[in-house]
Amino acid sequence: MPILIMAVGKQREPFYKDAAEEYLQRLRPYCKIAVREIKDEKDPGDGSEAQKQKVLALEGERILAGLTPQDVVVALCIDGEQQSSEAFSALIKPWHEQSRNVVFVIGGSLGLSDAVMKRADVKLSFSPMTFPHQLARVMLLEQIYRSYKINAGERYHK
């Protein structure tokens, strides 16, 4: 199962980069996985709602341009469904067995556009808390790795 993580913005902090790379290396024996960084727009800060929607729309267009109709799209968003690691591994298992292309989408500082949310097949949340998108990428990679270990019956999960 090819997995693509589309993440708005760059992984800037060395400790996040190192952690993400560690999980990418751990995942390579289990699946084909890649990360594509999507150019982020300047956060308008206290700007108007129209300015924020413009930023979301531009980032959303870039995300949607990288998707195909066959992709299973999983949007990471605060309003998504929260799952246990076991439930997440059960979600991934049939996609892996069917060799489906799965794209996990992590938004920028303003989140994801309505258009991206409408395209998503699954909406997933780690928590009602807000996390930096750089940390969310590491958390996602760790949970994907954990799901493969669970599905393989290996000890990492314990």
C-alpha positions in Angstrom: 0.0 0.0 0.0 1.6 3.3 -1.0 1.1 5.9 1.6 1.6 9.6 1.0 1.6 12.2 3.7 0.7 15.7 2.3 1.7 18.3 4.8 1.2 22.0 4.5 4.5 23.7 5.5 8.0 22.5 6.0 9.4 20.5 8.8 11.7 23.2 10.2 12.8 22.1 13.6 15.7 19.6 13.6 14.1 17.5 16.4 10.9 17.1 14.4 12.8 16.3 11.3 14.9 13.7 13.1 11.8 12.1 14.7 9.9 12.0 11.4 12.9 10.5 9.6 13.2 7.8 12.2 9.6 6.6 11.7 9.9 6.8 7.9 12.9 4.5 8.2 11.1 2.1 10.5 8.1 2.0 8.1 10.0 1.2 4.9 10.1 -2.6 5.5 6.3 -2.5 5.9 5.1 -0.1 3.1 6.0 2.4 0.5 5.7 5.8 2.2 6.6 9.3 1.2 6.0 12.8 2.5 5.2 15.7 0.2 5.4 19.2 1.7 2.8 21.7 0.3 3.8 25.3 0.2 2.1 27.2 2.9 0.7 30.7 2.7 1.6 33.5 5.1 -0.8 33.3 8.1 -2.8 36.6 8.1 -2.7 36.6 11.9 -5.6 38.8 13.1 -6.6 39.4 9.5 -10.2 39.3 8.2 -12.1 36.0 7.8 -11.9 36.6 4.0 -8.1 36.7 4.2 -8.1 33.5 6.2 -10.4 31.8 3.7 -8.2 32.9 0.8 -5.2 31.3 2.5 -7.1 28.1 3.1 -8.4 28.1 -0.5 -4.9 28.5 -1.9 -3.4 25.7 0.2 -6.4 23.6 -0.5 -6.0 24.0 -4.3 -2.4 22.8 -4.0 -3.5 19.7 -1.9 -6.3 18.8 -4.3 -4.0 19.1 -7.3 -1.9 16.3 -5.8 -4.8 13.9 -5.4 -6.2 11.3 -7.8 -9.8 10.1 -7.8 -8.6 6.7 -6.7 -6.8 7.9 -3.6 -8.2 7.2 -0.1 -7.9 10.6 1.5 -7.6 10.9 5.3 -7.8 14.4 6.6 -6.3 15.2 10.0 -8.6 17.7 11.7 -9.7 18.6 15.1 -13.3 17.7 14.3 -12.4 14.2 13.0 -13.1 10.9 14.7 -10.8 9.9 17.5 -9.6 6.3 17.4 -7.6 3.9 19.5 -4.4 2.6 18.0 -6.1 -0.8 17.5 -9.0 0.8 15.6 -6.6 2.8 13.5 -4.7 -0.4 12.6 -8.0 -2.0 11.7 -8.7 0.9 9.4 -5.4 0.6 7.6 -5.3 -3.1 7.3 -7.8 -3.5 4.4 -6.3 -0.6 2.5 -2.9 -2.4 2.8 -4.4 -5.7 1.7 -6.1 -4.0 -1.3 -2.9 -2.0 -2.2 -4.9 1.2 -2.1 -3.2 4.5 -2.4 -3.7 6.3 0.9 -3.1 10.1 1.3 -3.0 11.6 4.8 -3.4 15.3 4.7 -2.1 17.6 7.5 -3.2 21.3 7.1 -1.3 24.4 8.0 -1.8 26.8 10.8 -5.4 27.6 9.8 -6.3 23.9 9.1 -7.8 22.6 5.9 -10.1 24.2 3.3 -13.8 23.1 3.0 -12.9 21.7 -0.4 -10.3 19.4 1.0 -12.6 18.4 3.9 -15.3 17.5 1.3 -12.8 15.3 -0.6 -11.7 13.4 2.5 -12.9 9.9 2.8 -12.0 9.8 6.5 -11.6 12.6 9.0 -9.3 11.7 11.8 -8.4 13.6 15.0 -5.6 12.8 17.5 -7.3 14.8 20.2 -9.5 17.8 20.8 -6.3 19.6 21.7 -4.4 21.6 19.0 -0.9 20.4 18.1 1.8 22.1 15.9 1.5 20.6 12.4 5.2 19.5 12.6 4.4 17.5 15.7 1.2 16.1 14.1 3.3 14.7 11.3 5.6 12.8 13.8 2.5 11.6 15.7 0.9 10.4 12.5 4.1 8.5 11.4 4.3 6.9 14.8 0.7 5.8 14.7 1.1 4.4 11.1 4.2 2.5 12.3 2.3 1.2 15.4 -0.6 0.1 13.2 1.8 -2.0 11.0 3.3 -3.6 14.1 -0.2 -4.3 15.5 -1.3 -5.9 12.3 1.9 -7.9 12.1 1.4 -9.2 15.7 4.8 -7.7 16.7 5.6 -6.4 20.2 6.1 -2.7 19.6 2.6 -1.9 20.6 2.8 -3.3 24.2 
